[in-house]
Amino acid sequence: MSAAGALANAGAGEDPLPGAFDRIVAVYRRSGEDLVRRIILSNMSIQHDKERAIAFLKVVAGEPPDSQDFTSASLSAVSKLGSMGDPGLAALAQLRESGALRDGKARGYVEWYFRERK
């Protein structure tokens, strides 16, 4: 868990460690530990490469309920997108409009998010 957090920090800031984002995603994909995956998702918003972080979160957000990487992974991903300012908001809108959200909790969060923003 500490290594996942340290690796996430290596991909953050204005001068990220080269290749850090690819390593973060690889650790996420290979890990069987829910907590490691949660830590990585929770640190996506600090990644230097915001476009790739958002794209990754969109993939996780679209996972079906019966094959998510961990319990409520889709909900965690949309929640993180909601905290990423205008680019995250645009990603949520795109997920909502395209019908890509297959998990009811994630869809519910996105509907709530847009209702509350009005």
Buried (B, 14 or more C-beta within 10 A) or exposed (E): EEEBBEBBBBBBEEEBBEEBBEBBBEBBEEBEEEEBBBBBBBBBBBBBBBEBBBEBBBEBBBBEBEEBBBEBBBBBBBBBBBEBEEEBBEBBBEBBEEEBBBBEBBBEBBEEBBEEEE
